[in-house]
Amino acid sequence: MSILISGSLAYDYIMDFPDSFRNHILPEQIHILNVCFVVDEMKKNLGGVAGNIAYTMKLLGAEPIILAPIGNDGNEYYEHCKKFNISTAYMPMSAQKLTSSAHITTDKDDNQIIAYYNGAGDEAQNLHVRDVKEPLSIAMITPTKKDAMIQHAKECFEAGIPFVFDPSHQLTAFDGRELSMVIGQADFYIANDYEMKLTTDKTGWSMEEMLNHVETIILTRGDKGSTVMTKDAQWEIPICPAISVEDPTGAGDAYRAGFFAAYVRGTDLETCGHVGAVAATYAVEHYGTQNHCFTLEEFKTRYQKAFTKTLDSL
């Protein structure tokens, strides 16, 4: 059974700023902000939430299917997917637009400023869940054009396909009614601390009330780990210790990949969180979002070392 991932494909331009943003932004002058951050390194990487999740899922032996348009400069991305045996059947190439791109600047405190061009992502609404021929275990609705996210969520709900709603940086595009509607259709809702506060403000629901509308909430908290909640139980998931922290970009996508690669194999929610934590650590130890690599045996060994138990579900 496959995992459908509706979301973005992008080229990431990742830059390192060797100072702290706060030293260059004057709060009293924010109304006339004109700041240049001179970076000392820049790398182009393949990215986009759908692509990032699919990449790590494939390393874990899952079968991701990406539902996303790519730009007319997308041949490099096609070749990458073919190399890792990731299906490109539902990744149509735009005739007119470039691939979405993210320009990500990270300071020495791991704060990030991101400029994002949607490009071919504007055509995501032309794609439909019903066109996917493969049987699906679950779908993931991740950031892309808002109307496409709502459409794909509705199509999953009407087809009886369980799905994860993960609006992430697109959360601000949703009004309270839209957000409440999609959460109510979803089986999982995932957000970080900031996004969850924004969600409760927009919907008027507390997290406890939200669990009357969605079965499971996953709250990610960066280096503080994550929390997985249902109406009946809650699990605190610690991080897997990193050998080094090279780049936090893509850690959340790797966590999602690990969590749901385990989930579709019938793994309990706590163990899913632990698998997500190990996957996230592999991502932060490498520059870029699709540059980490491991075998299943290496992954299981690291899992056992971090959580002192064996992993049999992968």
N, C-alpha and C positions, 0 to 999 in steps of 0.2 A: 504493500500500500504506500502511496506517495504522499508527500506533504506539499501543498500548494502555497507558494509565497507570492502574494501580491505586494508590490512595492517598487522601489527605485533601483535603477542601475546607473552608476555614475563613475566618472573619473575623479579621484580625489587628489588634490594638490596639497600635500601636507608640509607645513612649514614650522620650524622651531624658532621661537623668539627667546634669546638667551637672558631675558630680564623678566620682571613682573609687570603685567599690564597696569597694575595700580600705581606704579611709579611714573606713568606717562599719561594718565587720565586724571585731570583736575576736576573734582566734583563741581566746584563753583563755576567752571567754564564749560559744563556739559552742553549748554545751549549753543555753543559755537565750536563743537568738537571738530578738530582737524588733526588727526594723529596718523603718523606713519611708523609702522613697526618694521625695522630693518631686521630681516631674519638671516640666520647663518646657515640654514640648510633647507632645501626644498626637494621633495620627491613626488613623482606622479605614481599613483597606485590605482588599481581597480577597486571600486567601492560601490556605494549604494546599499541600502539596507537589505534588499532582496538578494543581491549578489553576495554580500558578506555572510548572511545567514546560510544561504545555499552552500557556500564554499565549506564552512565548518561542518555543516550537516553531512556533506559528502565524505569528509574525512572520518566521520563517525559511523559511516556505513548506511546512512539514511538515503532516501530517494527524493530529493527536493525537486520541485517543478517551479520555475520562475515564470510568473505572469507579469510581464513588464515590457514596454517598448524600449528600444535602444536607438541611438542616433545614427546618422549616416556616416559617422566616424567609428562605428562600433565593431569593425572587423577584429580589432585587437581583443575585444571582450569575447567575441564568438570563439576565437581560437583558444582563449584561456578556458572557457567552459568545456570545449571539446577535449582539451588536455586532461581535465579532471572528470570527464564523463558526466557533466551536468547538462541536462536537456536544454536545448535552445528552441524547442518546437513552438513555444509561446512567447518568444522574444522577437517580435517583428521589428524590422529596421525602418525608421522614419525616412521618408523621402526628402524632407525639407530641413529637419532640425538636427542639431548636434546632440550628442549624449549629455544627459544631466552632468553637472560638475559642481564639486564642493571645494572651496578654497579654505583650508582649515589651518589656523595659526594657534599654536600651543605655547604658552609661556612656561617659565621654569617652575611655576606652582601648579602646573597641569590644568590651568584655566584655558578655555578655548574660545576663539572668535571665529565664526563660520559665515562665509558668504556662499549662497547656494543659487545655482542657475538650473531651473527645472527642465528646460530643453525638451527633449523627446518625451519626458514624463507628462507633458501636457496632453499626450495622446493616449494615456492609460485608460481613459473612459471608453475607448473604442474596443477594449478587450473585455471578454466575458468569461466568467467561471464556467458557464454551460458549454463552452467550446473545448474545455479540457476533457479528453477522452479517457484518461487513466483513472482508475478508482482512487479515491482520496481518503486518507485516515483523518486528516485535519487540514485546515487552511489557516494561514497567517495573513492578516490585513495589516500591513506595515506602511510607513509613510510614503505617500505619493500624492498626486493631485487629490484634493479633498473629495470632489464629486465621484472620483473613481473609487475611493475608499468606501464611501457610503454605498455605491452601487454594488461593489464586490461583496460587501458585508450582507447586503440585502439578498443577493443571489445565493450566497452560502446558506443564509437562514432559510430561505424558501426551499432550497434543495435538501435541507436537513444535514448539511455538512457542518460539523462543529468547527468553530473558528476562534482564533486569538485576535483580539483587538489591541493594537500597539501603535497609537497615534504619534507618540514621541514628539519630534519637533514640529509636526503638523497640528498639534493639539490646539494651538492658538487660532487656527482657521475654523474650528468648530464652535458653533454657539451652543448654549446649554441644551436646547431641545435636540439638536443633532447628536450631541455627545451622549445624552441619556438614551436616545433611541438605539444607537449602535451598541452601547454597553449592554443594554437590555437584550439584544439579539445574540451577543457573544457568549462563549463559554469561559474564556479567560480574558482578564484585563491586566495589562502590564504597564507600569509607569515608574519613574524615579520619584524621589521625594518632592522635587519642585513640581513635576507634572501632576502628582497626586493632589497637591495643594490646589493647583489650578483646576483640576477635575472636580474636587469637592466644591470649590467656589462656583464653577459654572453650572453644576448639576443641582447644587443645594443638598446633596447627599453626603453624609459622613461615610467613612469606609465601611462601618458596620451596616449602614443602610444600603450601601452599594452591593453588598453581598446578598441582598434580597433580589437583585436584578442580574447578577452574574455569579457563576458557580465558584470561580477561583480568581483571586487577585494576587499578582506578583509585584512586590514593591522592591525595586533595586536601589541600593544605597552606596554604590561605588565601592571604596575600600572598606566600608563597614559591612559588606555582605548584602544579603537580600532577605526578604520575608515572604513566605508563601502562606496565603490565608484562604480558608473556606469558612462557612458558617459554623462548622463544628470543630475546627482545629487550626493551629497556626504553627509554623516551623520557622525558626531562625537559622538561616544558612550562612555560615562563615565563608570568608574567601579562602581560596587555595593559595598558600604563600608563593610569591613570585621569586624567581632567581634574580631578575632585574626588571625594572619598569622602563621600557623603551618608548612606549607610545600608548596612551589610554584609548586612542581612537579605535572603535570597533569592538571594544570589550563587551559592551552591552549586546551587540549583535551575536557575538560568539556565545554569550550566556544563553540567549534565546535559542540558538542552534542546539546547544547541548541539552537544554531543558526539554525541548520538544522532540529531539531525536530519541531521547530516553522515554519520553511520555508515550509515543506511538508504539513502543514495545511493551506497554503495560506496566511500566515502572511506577512505583509510588511517588507521590509528589515531593517528599523530602529528598529522596535519592535523585530525582530529576533536578532539584535545586543544586545538589552537590555536583552532578555532572555539568550543569551550567557553569558553576564556579570554576571547575578545572578548565573547561573550554575557554572561559574568559581570561584566565591567567596565561594560557598559551598566546592569546592575542596581545596582551599588554607587554609580553616579553619580546615582541617583534614590531618593527616599524611598519606601519601600514595595516590594513584590515584583512588582507588575504595573503599574507606572507608567512604565517605560521604553518607548521606542518608536524604531523605525528602519525604513528601507526596506532592501531587499536590496542596493541599490547603495551606500547609506551604509555598510552592514555590510561589504561587500567592500572598500570604500575603506579603512576603518579596519583591516581584517585585513591588507591589503597594507602599510599604514604600520607596523603593529606587527611583522609577521613578514617583511617585504620579499619577499613572493612573492604571486602572484595566487591567488584562490580561484575555481575553476571549477565546483566540485561542487554549489553551491547555486543 
